[in-house]
Every structure is written in C-alpha cells, then in structure tokens.
C-alpha cells in the first residue's frame, strides 16, 4: 500500500503530472490494489494550465499555436519525463505538447507508445530534442581544445554508448533516471516514425529542435532497435524469402524509418542514392565510398543467402520505386554481394532498372558466363577507372 501512495504523491506534486491531473484524470492503481482508484479534479483548470505554458517563450508558443488549439481542453501541455503521466491523461485528448526534451525521458520508447495509445488518428504531438551537435558545441565552447576533445569523448561514451548497450543500459537508467542522453535529430525523428507518427512541422529555437507530429498508425510491433557498429536489415531474397543482411552502420539508429521522409524531401541523387541525406554520419560517408560498410555481407555469402554477383537486396521503400515487372523478375533470383550497377554506373532510377533488367535477362540465358563477365567489368571499373560509391 505504501508503494502505491508514494507513486501517487510523486505524480501529484511533479510538474510533469500537473496537467494530467487537471484533466480530471484517474491515476492508475498498481495491479495489486485494483479496488483503489483515485480521481483528481482541480477547480481552477485554466490557471493551472497557464503555469505549464509559462515556460514557453513567444517563439515556442507561436510555433505550436500554428497547429494546436492552445486554449482547448483537448490540448494538454506537459513537462513530463515518465510514461505514467501520459497514461493518467483523460481519454478525450486531441493534442499533447511535452516540453521535456526527448533526451531526458526515462524510457523513450515506452513514453512514445503511451502517447500513441492516447491520441486518436491524426492527433497531434509536440516535442523537442537537443541534438548531439549542439551538446558537442557547448562543450567545445566552454573548455580548451585538448581538454574539450577528451571530455567530449568521455561524455559521449557515458551518455551515448552506455544507454544503448544491454549490459549497461539499466545501470545508466538507475544512475541518471534516463536524463542527459546524447541524441541526434535523426534518431529522435526515427523513433517517432517507428512509433506511428509522421512529421507535420519542425523548427529550431535556441539549442533545441521543436517538432509537431501527427499519429498515422499504431507503433511497429516487431520493432527491435539496433545500435551496434554491425547491424542486420530485413530484406527479401529469392522467391520472397525474408533474410537478414549484415552491414556496418553508416547512419544513426532508427534512420531506416526515415527513408520515405528523406525521399519525399530530397528525391534521389545521381547513382540512385538519396540526395542530401542528413542521416549519414561523417564516418559513414567514408565507409560507403570504399564499400567497407558492405564487408559484413560476406557472412550472408557464406550462409548462401546471396551470391557473389547479383542484384542488390533492397528495402521495401526503395523496391517500391521499381516497376512491377522488374520486382517480379528479381524475386526469382538470389540477390548478390556485387551488384551489376558498378558495371554500368547508371545515374537515374530508370537507368538503374534498365541495368538490372539487362543483367537478369543475360543471367537467365547463361548464369556462369554472365557472372564472370560482370565480375571482370566491375573489377576493371573499380581498380582502373576508380569507380566509387556515393
């Protein structure tokens, strides 16, 4: 019983829970004490709500006012880090604004799942994040050059790497309560897309990026985040068989959920890559240029999931850009480690499809001869003509 009331009073007096209680919300009881259910109703709801909005400056208020009905009872403004606060909200909510940075949420994915569950389809969610580039610049501005680099490395390991490793993530949560995570804008957006949200608007105010998302679907049920330098991607192999393809990480975690967003914003660059892809890290650009990121695919080659020369295994979004005829023909063949792309070096999506179709037609007539011919052509392009990936 004491455990229940400790949580009750923590919620009651925390600034993050205030707006939830002013909605007349029921604080959920622990499962051991289901008969107990306490409803909190505060008579001066508008005055209480204004205390939460005090932390908004005019620029933030103007940004959120473009999308939210700020005075509506169906819009809730919070400064919450715990998912219990979201769970305690009134069911009739059309918009949630959380002024607490995503970096400081105790359990980010749990929090976003609760927000998704609480909002109707196309319900709005406002949030903010302090990107790692800003955190880095703050440290470099305060400390001398050599000290700043050493301190940032230590800070990065403690607040970026430890929260993501299985053996240290719980220790990190116990020590910090989930606060001060180092997070990129890419990861923050990717997490929201993975949890069924789509971006409506964004802006930078001070040190933080502020977003407005709307809910378009339920969170991905089978979503399992990966953070290691080597990760696996789900792809379609021969006859539609799902295979995991191994690669070295060239982007931040959760980047894969932003493919459609990046395509809609920037379209494709020459060579079929996404144009101005902000998800790419500096190290990632180097790894991709010299195909180092694809070395782990040798594991797939040894397992028999792919062959040495063949069409590249693609993600669902990129594959959807292909014609139905080519998608059907691709499904009858194993994907390859070395794609025919590097024999022809096409620049547009139409040229890429034509290149793959020529390879597949030739392979169906003479498999061994075609792969040897293409391997020699690709080797010549890379070694003697210095062809590089972009």
NUDOVO-980944 format. One record per residue: residue in one letter; x, y, z of N, C-alpha, C, O in turn. Coordinates in steps of 0.1 Angstrom, whole numbers, plus 2048, in hexadecimal, padded with zeros to 3 digits. Atoms other than C-alpha are relative to their C-alpha. Layout:
# NUDOVO-980944
AXYZXYZXYZXYZ ...
# end
This chain:
# NUDOVO-980944
X8087F480080080080080980D8008068167F9 X7F87F480081C8188088068037F380880E7EF X7FA7FE80D82B8127E67F78077F77FB8107EF X80A7F980880B81D7D67FF80F8037FF8177FA X8017F27FD80883D7E980C8097FE80B8157FC X7F47F980482C8467E48008057F28038107EE X8017FD80E8268457BF7F580B7FE7F68147F5 X80B7F78018058587C480580E8038028187FB X7FB7F37FD8168757D580B8057F780C8117F5 X7F67FC80A8338757BD7F98067F47FE8117EF X8077FB80B81B87A7A17F880D8037F88167FB X8087F57FC8068937B480880D8008038177FC X7F97F47FE8228AB7BB80B8027F581280C7F5 X7F67FE80A8388A679C7FA80A7F57EE8097F2 X8057F680A8358C37827FB7F97F47F27FE7ED X80480780C8328A97667F27FB8017EB7F97F7 X80D8067FE81389A7757F580A8027E9806801 X80A7F67FC8018BA77D7F58017F67E98007F9 X80B7FE80A7EF8BE75C7F87F37FF7EC7F47FB X80880D8017E589975C7F580080B7EA7FC808 X80A8007F57D489E77E7F580A7FD7EA808801 X80A7F58027C38BE7737F67FC7F57EC8027F4 X80A8058097B28AA7587F57F78077EC7F2800 X80A8097F979F8977738047F27FE7FB7E97FE X7FD80E8047B387876B8017F780C8037FB817 X7FF80B7F67B385877E80F7FB8018147F77F7 X7F28057FF7D684F78C7FE7F18017F87EC80A X80280E8007D982A7848067F980C8117FC810 X7FB8077F57DC8137A18097F57FC8097F07F1 X7F880C8037F67F87A47F77F47FF7EC7F4805 X80980C8027E97D679A7FD7F980D7F27F280E X8038077F47EB7CA7BE7F58078087EF801811 X80B7F97F97D27E57C97F68057F77F38117F7 X80A7FC80A7B97E67AD7F38068067EE80F800 X80C7FA7FA79C7EF7C580280F8027F8817802 X7FE7F27FD7AD8107CC8018087F38098057EA X7FF7F880C7A782B7B17FD80E8057F1811809 X8027F27FB7AB8507B97FF80A7F480880A7EC X8027F680B79D86B7A280380E8067FE812810 X7FC7F37FC7AD88D7A57FA80B7F77FC80B7EB X8077F58087998AC79A80580D806803810812 X7FC7F37FB7A88CE79D7F780B7FB7F580C7EF X80A7F780478F8EB79D80580B7F67FE8107EE X7FB7F58087A690578E8097FB7F58157FD7F4 X7F880780B7B08F276E80880A7F88138077F4 X7FA7F68097B891175980D806806817808800 X7F47FB7F97CF92077380B7F78018177FA800 X7F680B7FE7E18FF7788077FE7F28137FC7F2 X7FA80280E7E68FB75280980B7FD8138087F6 X7F87F58047F491D74F80E7FF807818804802 X7F38017FA8109147688097F77F88157F97F8 X7F780880981C8F97508048087F48108067EF X7FD7F880C81B91273380A80B80380F8127F9 X7F77F57FC83092B74680E7FD7FA8168077F7 X7F280380585091873B8018027F180C8017EB X8007FD80E84692071780480E7FD7FD817803 X7FE7F280485593F7087F78027F47F07F97EF X80A7FD80B8439516EC8037F87F47F97F57ED X7FD80780C85693F6D17FA7F18007F57ED7F6 X80680E7FF84C91C6DE7F18007FF7EB7F87F9 X80E7FF8008299276E47FA8027F27F07FC7EE X8047FD80E8269356C18017F37F77F87F07EF X7FE80D8088349146B27F57F68037EF7F17F9 X80A80A7FD81C8FD6C57F28057FD7E97FD7F9 X80E7FA8037FE9156C07FC7FE7F27F07FF7EE X80380280E80191069B7F97F27FD7F27F07F3 X80680D8027F58EC6A07F77FB80B7ED7F4808 X8088047F57E68E86C27F580B8047F8817802 X8097F77FA7C78F86D180480180F8007F9818 X7F97FF7F47DA9046EF7F680280C7F97FE817 X80A7FE7F57BB90E7047F67F58027EE7F580B X80A80B8007A88EE6FD8037F780C80E7F480F X7FF80A7F67A18D57198067F37FB80A7EB802 X7FB80C8067AB8BA70180F8017FC8157F87F7 X7F17FF8027CF8C86FE80680080E803809816 X7FA8017F37E58BF71B80F8047FE8167FF7F5 X7F27FB8008078D07228067FA80D8027FC818 X7F98077F681F8BC73780F8038018158097F7 X7F18007FF8438BC7448047F380680A7F3811 X7FF80D7FA84489774A80B7F77FA80E7F87EE X7F680980485F87D7497FC7F28018037E87FD X80580D7FD84B85F7547F47FC7F97EA8047F8 X80B80480883384B73F7F37FE8097E87FF803 X80C8017F781C84775E7F780D7FF7EB80C800 X8087F380181286C7597F77FF7F47EC8047F5 X80880180C8068657367F57F68027EA7F97FD X80A80A7FD7F48467417F48058087E9801807 X80A7FA7F77E185B75B7F780A7FA7EE80F800 X8087F58067D38747427F27FB7FD7EF7F07FC X80E8028047AE87773A8007FA7F28087FE7E9 X80080780D7A486271C7FD80A7F58018077E9 X8047F780A79688070980A80A7FE809816802 X7F47F78027B788F6FE8038007F18047F57EB X7FD7FF80F7BE89B6DA80E8057FE8138037F3 X7F27FB8027E08AB6E08087FF80D802802818 X7F78007F47FD8A66F880D8087FC8138057F2 X7F47F980181A8BE6FB8097FD80C805800818 X7F78037F58378B271080D8087FF8158077F5 X7F57F68018518CD71880D7FA805818800804 X7F48077FB8698B47288087FB7F38027F47EB X7F880580C8868AC70F7FF7F17FF7FF7EA80A X80080F80288588970080D7FA80780C7EF80B X7F38057FA8A988670D7FE7FC80F8057F3814 X8028027F289B8867317F57F78047F17F6810 X80B8097FD87F86D72E8057F38068107EE801 X7FB80C7F988384F7458017F47F780B7EE7F7 X80080B80A87983572C7F98057F37ED8067F3 X8057F880C87584670A7F57F77F87EB7FD7F6 X80A8088088648296F77F37FD8087E97FD802 X80C8037F884C8217137F880D8017EC80D800 X8077F37FF8438467167F98037F27ED8077F2 X8067FD80D83D8496F07F47F67FD7EA7FA7F7 X80B80A8018278296F17F48058077E9804802 X80C7FB7F881183970C7FA80C7F97EE80D7F9 X8057F480780E8596F87F87FB7F47ED8007F1 X80780580C8048456D97F27FA8057E87FC7FE X80D8067FC7EA8316ED7F680A8057EA808804 X8097F67FB7DB8516FC7FA8087F57EF80D7F7 X8057F780B7D78656DB7F77F87F67FA7EC7F4 X80880680B7BD85E6C08098017F38138087F4 X7F97FF80D7C885A69C80080F7FC7F68157FC X7FE7F28037D687C69080080980C80081580B X7FE7F87F47D88886B480F8058008187FE7FB X7F37FA8017F689F6B98087FE80D8037FD818 X7F68017F581589B6CE80B80A7FE8128097F4 X7F67F680082D8B86D580C7FC8098097F8815 X7F58047F88508B06E280D8087FC80D80F7F2 X7F37F98048758BC6E180B7F780480A7EE80C X7F48087FD8988AE6E180C8097FF80C8137F7 X7F37F98028BB8BC6E78097F77F980D7ED7FE X7F78098088D08AD6CB80E80080581380980C X7F38027FB8F28A06D280A80A7FB81480D801 X7F77F68059038BA6BC80080C80980A81380A X8017F57F78F68D56D38077FD80D80E806813 X7F98047F49028C26F280F8017FE816805807 X7F28008039248BE6E280580E800810811805 X7FC7F28029268E36D980180780E80A80F810 X8007FA7F391E8ED6FD80D7FC80881380580E X7F48047F993A8D870B80D8067FA81680A801 X7F47FA8079538E56F180280F80280D814802 X7FF7F17FD94A9096F980480380E80A80D810 X7FD7FD7F294F90571E80E7FC80481480180D X7F48067FC96F8F171F80B8027F68088057EA X7F57FF8099928F47108007F57F67FA7EA7F9 X80180A80B9988E16EF8037F18047FB7E8802 X7FC80E7FC9AA8C26FD7F77FA80A7F27EF809 X8098057F59958BF71C7F27FE7FB7EC7F47FF X80D8028059758C47097FE7F37F87F47ED7F9 X80180C80797C8A76F28007F48097F97EA807 X80080B7F698589070F7F37FF8087EE7F480A X80C8007F896789A7237F47FC7F77EB7F47FC X80B80480994F8977058007F17FD7F67EA7FD X7FF80F80295C8736FF7FB7F980C7F37EF80A X8058077F495586A7237F18028017EA7F9804 X80F7FD7FF93387C7227F87F87F67EE7F37F9 X80780880B92A86A7017FF7F28047F47EC802 X80080E7FC93384870F7F57FE80B7EE7F480A X8098017F591F84E72F7F28027FC7E97FB801 X80E7FC80390085E7207FB7FC7F27EF7FE7EF X80580580D8FF84F6FD8017F17FE7F87EB7F9 X7FE80E80290E82D6FE7FA7F780B7F47ED809 X8058087F59068207217F17FE8007ED7F3804 X80F8028008E082671E7FC7F57F67F07F17F7 X80480980B8E080F6FF8067F28018017E97F9 X7FA80D7FE8F57F270B7F77F780A7F47FD814 X8088087F88E17D571A8057FF80F7FD7FE818 X7FA8027F38F97D173880080D80880180C815 X7FE7F37F98FA7F67417F38098007F3813807 X80B7F78028D88047377F880180D7F380C811 X8077FF7F48C77FB75880880880B80280F813 X7F87F87F78E480976C7FF80F7FD7FF817806 X8017F28048E28297587F38068057F281180A X80D7FC7FB8BD82C7607FF80280F7F980C814 X8007FF7F18C382678580780C80480381380E X7F87F57FC8DE8407877FB80E7FC7FC818803 X8047F38068CF85C7717F18027FF7EC80D7FD X80F7FF8028A98547707FD8027F17F28067EE X8037FE80E8AD85574A80380E7FA8008107EF X7FE7F38058B787974880E8027F98177F97FA X7F47FC8078D288A7338057F77F58117F77F3 X7FC80880B8D38717178068097F58018137F2 X7FB7FA80C8E887B6F97F87FA7F57F97EE7F3 X80880580B8D18786DB8008097F48008157F5 X8007F880D8D18836B77F18037FD7E87FD801 X80D7FD8058B48936A67FA7F57F87EE7F27F9 X80480C8088B387568F7FA7F58097EF7F0805 X80580A7F78AE85D6AC7F38048067EA7FB807 X80D7FB7FA8938726BC7F57FE7F67EA7F97FA X80B80180A87F87469C7FD7F17FC7F27ED7FB X80280E80388584F6947F87F980A7F07F0807 X8078067F58788456B67F18037FE7E87FA800 X80E7FC8018588586B07F97FA7F47EE7F57F5 X80580780C85384A68D7FE7F18037F47EB7FF X80280E7FD85882769B7F47FD8097EF7F280A X80B8017F783D82E6B47F38067FA7EA809801 X80C7FD80782383769A7FD80F7FE7F18127FB X8027F180282885D6978068047F380F7FE7ED X7FB7FA80C82E87267880280F8037F9816809 X7FD7F27FD83E8956797F68097F87F38077ED X8087F68068288B367280880D7FF8078147F5 X7F87F38008408D067B80C7FF80980B7F7813 X7F57FF7F88618D768A80780E8008068157F6 X7F97F37FF8768F569580B7FF80A80A7F7813 X7F67FF7F68958FD6A87FE80D8087FE818803 X8017F47F78919146C780B7FE80A80B7F5812 X7F58017F78B091A6DB8097F47FD80E7F27F2 X7F880C8018C38FA6E17F97F47FC7FF7E97F9 X80880B8028A68E36DA7F98007F27F680B7ED X80980180B8938D66BC7F27FD8067F07F480E X80E8027FC86D8D86C17F87FA7F47F97FE7E9 X80780780A8568C06AE7F18008037EC80180F X80E8047FF8318BB6A87FE7F47F78017F47EB X80380D80782789769E7F17FD8017EB80280A X80D8067FE8068876988007F17FF8087EB7F7 X80180F8007FC86369E7FA7FB7F37EF8007EF X80680680D7F684F67E7FD7F18027F57EC7FA X80280F7FF7F882B68B8057FC80E80A804815 X7FB8057F48008156A880F7FE8008147FD7F5 X7F280380082480F6B38037F37FA7FB7EA7FA X7FB80D8068387F46A18017F580B8097F8815 X80080A7F68327D46B580D7F98018127F680C X7F38088008527C26AA80C8088008178047FC X7F57F78018687E06AD80A7FD80B8077FC817 X7F58037F788A7D76BD80B8097FC8128077F2 X7F57F68048A37F46BD80D7F98018107F180A X7F28057FF8C77EC6B680A80C8008078167F9 X7F77F57FE8E48026C080F7FD7FC8178067FB X7F28048029047EE6B98068057F27FE8097E9 X7FA7FC80C91D7F669E7FD7F77F47FD7FB7E9 X80580980A9127D768B7F17FD8047EE7F980F X80F8027FE8EC7D36877FB7F87F58017F67EA X80680780A8D47BF6737F38067FB7EC80C803 X80B7FA8068B97CA65B7F77F57FA7FD7EC7F4 X80980A80689A7B66507FE8037F17FA80F7EE X8017FF80E89A7B162B7F97F47FA7F87EA800 X80680B80788979B61180A7F97F78118007F0 X7F780880889D77F6027F97F97F57EE7FE7F0 X80680780B8957665E77F27FA8047F07F580F X80E8057FE87075C5E47F980780C7F0801812 X8067F87F58677775FD8047FC80E7FE801818 X7FC8057F387976661A80780C80780F813801 X7FB7F57F988177F63580E7FC80680F7F280C X7F38037FB8A678163E80580C807801817805 X7FA7F57F98BB79665680E8027F98167F97F8 X7F47FC8068D77A864480980880980481280F X7F77FA7F78F57B365880880B7FA80D80A7EF X7F87F58059067D565480680880B802806817 X7FB7F77F691B7EE6667F880D8017F38127F6 X8097F47FF90880C67480780C7FB8128107FE X7FC7F380690C82C6607F780B8047F9817801 X80A7F67FC8EE83E66F7FD7FD80F8017F3815 X8058027F28DF8436927F67F68017EF7F27F7 X80B80A7FE8C882A6A17F28077FC7F08137FE X80E7FC8048A382C6958008087F27F580C7EE X8007F980D8AF83C6747F77F97F57F28007EC X80780880A89E8206607F18047FF7EB8027F5 X80E7FC80087C82D66A7FD80E7F97F18127F8 X8027F380688284E6598038007F180480B7EB X7FE80180E8888416367F68087F77FA8107EE X80A7F980886784D62880080F8027FE8177F8 X8007F17FD86A86F63980C8067F880A8117F2 X7F57FA80788D87562A7FD8007F180180A7EA X80380080E88186A6087F680B7FC7F78127F2 X80A7F680286388160A80680E8008018177F9 X7F97F37FE87989E61580A8037F580A80E7EF X7F57FD80989689A5FD8017F87F48097FB7EB X7FF80980B88F87F5E480D7F97FF8147F7809 X7F48088028AC86B5D580B8097FA8098127F2 X7F47FA8068D08765CC8047F87F57FF7ED7F2 X7FA80880B8E486A5AF8067F380680C7F3811 X7FC80D7FB8EB8455B37F67F98097F87EE80E X80B8077F98CA83E5C580080280F7F77FC816 X7FF7FE7F18D58495E87F680C8037F38147FA X8087F47FC8BF8615FC80880D80081380D805 X7F97F38018C88855F680080780D7F6807814 X7FE7F87F38D689A6137FA7F880C7F27FD813 X8058097F58D087D62B80680480E812801810 X7FB7FB7F38D388D64E8037F580A8097F7814 X7FE80B7F78D386B65E80E7FA8008127F380A X7F38058018F686365380A80680980B81380A X7F57FA7F791386766C80C8027F780E7FD7EC X7F47FD8079358746628087F37FD80D7F17F2 X7F980D8029458516687F87F87F67FE7F17EE X8088088099288426558028037F18027FA7E9 X7FD7FC80D93085663680D7F97FB80E7F57EF X7F48078049538486367FE7F17FE8047EC7F4 X80280F80194882463C7F97FD7F37FC7F37EC X80880380C92F82661F8088037F38077FC7E9 X7F97FC80C9478376078097F47FB80A7F27EF X7F880C80495E8186087FA7F38038017E9804 X80880C7FE9437FE60E8047F880D8017EC80D X7FC8077F49517F66307F47FB8087F47F180F X80C8037F892E7F663F7F97F37FB7F17ED802 X80680C8059257D86298087F38038047E87FF X7F780C7FD9417C16357F87F58097FA7EA806 X80780A7F992A7B064F7F67F77F87F27ED7FD X8098088099147A46328077F37FC8017EA7F6 X7F980D80392F78962D7FA7F58087FA7E9804 X80780A7F791D77764A7F47FB7F87F27EF7F8 X80C8058088FE7766348047F87F47FD7EE7F0 X7FB80880B9137696178037F28058007E97FE X7FC80D7FB92174D62C7F47F88047F47EC804 X80C8067FC8FE7456397F77FB7F47EE7F37F6 X80780480C8F17426157F48097FE7EB8057F5 X80B7F78028D875F6198018087F37F780B7ED X7FE7F880B8E87725FD80C7F97F88127F07FD X7F580580890176B5E080A80B7FE807816802 X7F57F680192177D5D67FB80C7F77FC8177FC X8057F58099127915B97F17FE7FE7EC7F37FC X80F8008028ED79A5B77FA80D80580181680A X8077F37FC8D37B55BD80080280F8007F8816 X7FE7FC7F28D67C75DE7F37FD8087E8800803 X80D8027F88BD7BC5FA7FC80E80580381580B X8057F27FD8A77DB5FF7F680080B7EF7F680E X80A7FE7F68917E961A7F28017FA7F28047ED X80E7FF80586B7EA6167FD80D7F97F780D7EE X8047F380786980F60E8088027F38018067E9 X7F97FE80D8858105F47FB7F67F57FA7FA7EA X80580A80A8787F05E47F28057FA7EF8017EF X80D7FB8058558015E180280A7F47F880D7ED X7FE7F780B86581A5C98027F97F28027FF7E8 X7FE80880C86C7FE5B07F37FC7F97E87FC800 X80C8058078547F25957FC7F28058047EB80A X80580D7FB83E7D459D8077F57F88097EA7FE X7F980A80884F7C158080E7FC8068117F1807 X7F28037FA8727C558F7FF7FA80E8077F1811 X8018057F38667BE5B27FD7F17FF8027E9807 X80480E80285779D5A680C7F87FB80F7ED800 X7F580780687679359280B7FF80B8127F480C X7F68007F588D79C5B07FD7F580A8067EE810 X8048097F68797855C78047F17FC8047E9805 X7FC80E8058847665B280F7FE8018137F37FE X7F18028008A976C5B880580480E80080C815 X7FA7FC7F48C076E5D680780E7FE80C8117F4 X7F97F38018CD7915DE80F7FD8018137F2804 X7F28028008F27975DC80880A80880381480C X7F77F77F890F7A65EF80580B7F78068167FB X7FB7F680991D7B85D07F58027F57F27FA7ED X80C7FE8099007C85BC8058047F281080A7F1 X7FC7FD80E9017CD5968008107FE8058147F4 X7FF7F18008FD7F359E80E8057FD80F80E7F5 X7F27FB8029237F659F8067FD7F28118027EF X7FB80380E9277E857C7FB80B7F780280F7ED X8057F680991180356C80080E8068008187FF X8017F37F991181F5877F58097FB7F78147F7 X80B7F88048EE82B57F7FE80C80980280B815 X8027F47F88E384D58C7F28028057F0808810 X80E7FE7FC8BD84D58E7F97F38037FF7E8800 X80780C7FC8A483459C7FB7F87F37FB7EC7F4 X80480680C89882D57880C7F87FA80B7ED7F6 X7F48068048BC82556E8047F48088097EA804 X7FD80B7F68C180F58D7F77F47FD7FC7E97FC X80980B8048A27FB5848047F97F38037ED7F2 X7FC80580D8AE7F756080D7F780280E7ED7FC X7F38087FD8D17EB56D7FD7F38068027E9802 X80380D7F98C27D15847F87F77F67FA7EB7F7 X8078088098AA7C55698097F97F68077ED7F2 X7F780680A8C67C05508087F480780A7EA801 X7F880B7F98DA7AC56A7F77F48027FC7E9800 X80980B7FE8BC7965737FD7F87F47FD7EC7F4 X80280780D8B478E54F80C7F87FC80B7ED7F7 X7F48078048D87855488037F48098077EA805 X7FE80B7F68DA7705687F77F57FE7FB7E97FF X80A80B8028BB75C55F8057F87F48027EC7F3 X7FB80780C8CC75353D80C7F880380E7ED7FF X7F38077FD8EF74B54B80580580E80C80F80E X7FD7FB7F28F374E57180F80180381380C807 X7F27FF7FD91874657580780A7F780F8127FD X7F97F68099247595567FD80E804805817803 X8047F27FD91077856080680580D80B81080D X7FA7FC7F391D77958480F8027FE81580C804 X7F27FE80394177557880380D7F880B8157FC X7FE7F480993D79055D7FE80D809805816808 X8037F47F892D7A857680B80280B80E80E80E X7F67FF7F69477A159180D8077FA81380F800 X7F57FA8069637AA5797FE80E7FD8078177FF X8037F28049527CA56D80080880D80581380D X8007F87F494C7D559180E80180681180C80B X7F27FF7FB9707CD59C80780A7F880F8127FE X7FA7F680897C7E257F7FC80E803804817804 X8057F37FD9667FF58780580580E80981180F X7FC7FC7F39707FF5AC80F80380181480D806 X7F17FF7FE9967F95A980680A7F680F8127FA X7FA7F880A99E80B5887F980D7FD8008177FA X8077F48029838255857FB80780D7F581180C X8027FA7F398082C5AA7F18038037EE80E808 X80F7FE7FD95A8285AC7FE7FF80F8047F6816 X8028007F294E8305CF7F18028037EA8077FB X80E7FE7FB92D82E5E27FF80E80580881480A X8037F27FB91C84F5EC7F87FF80C7F4809812 
# end
